[in-house]
Amino acid sequence: MIRKVWVAIVLMIALFAVAFDRPVFAADLASGAKIFTSNCAACHLGGKNLVVAPKTLKMDALKQFGMDSLEAIQAQVTKGKGAMPAFKGRLTSEEIEAVSAYVLSQAEKGWS
């Protein structure tokens, strides 16, 4: 009997962890869009890259340069690289997460 209760508790915890893993909510994307407009659009309007033309924010380029995951985009935004500045001191981690989710979402949609 105790074993069944223990197994049930472990399964409930696992289901809870999977069910409530931070999905991207519409509010996060709306916030990410505002952050993008304020901080990124000068160089990346419409998913383009006005500084290093081949390194766009379009899905094919993100895949080519190993930037096609939320984690990779967050790292790039946080630390910067090459011509891109680091935003760690300018944006909170929540803002970086939101703008990264927005970029990935737009890339998946083709920046429409």
C-alpha positions, -999 to +999 in steps of 0.1 A: +000+000+000+027+025+009+046+016-023+015+024-044+011+058-027+048+065-032+046+056-069+014+078-073+032+107-056+062+104-079+040+102-110+020+133-099+052+153-094+065+142-128+033+151-145+032+184-127+067+192-138+060+184-174+026+201-175+038+233-160+072+236-176+073+273-186+057+273-220+058+305-241+026+324-234+011+350-256+019+377-230+056+367-232+055+370-270+038+404-268+064+415-243+091+400-265+078+420-295+080+453-276+115+445-264+126+435-299+112+468-313+130+488-287+164+470-287+168+448-318+148+462-347+175+488-356+197+459-368+172+431-372+140+446-386+119+419-402+144+392-392+171+407-414+206+416-403+218+450-414+253+445-400+262+410-411+238+403-439+240+364-440+233+361-403+196+369-404+170+358-378+153+336-404+151+299-396+174+287-423+202+310-411+195+302-375+199+265-383+230+271-403+247+290-375+234+267-347+211+294-333+178+276-338+169+269-301+156+291-274+188+284-253+211+295-281+192+327-288+192+335-251+229+330-249+235+352-279+213+380-265+228+377-231+265+375-240+266+391-274+291+380-301+310+397-329+291+428-339+262+421-316+264+437-281+256+418-249+223+428-234+229+412-200+233+446-182+205+462-202+177+436-200+165+414-172+167+376-176+129+376-181+132+402-208+159+382-226+138+351-223+108+369-238+126+385-267+144+352-275+110+334-275+097+361-298+126+358-322+122+320-324+085+323-328+089+348-357+116+326-373+092+296-372+065+318-389+089+332-415+088+367-400+054+374-414 
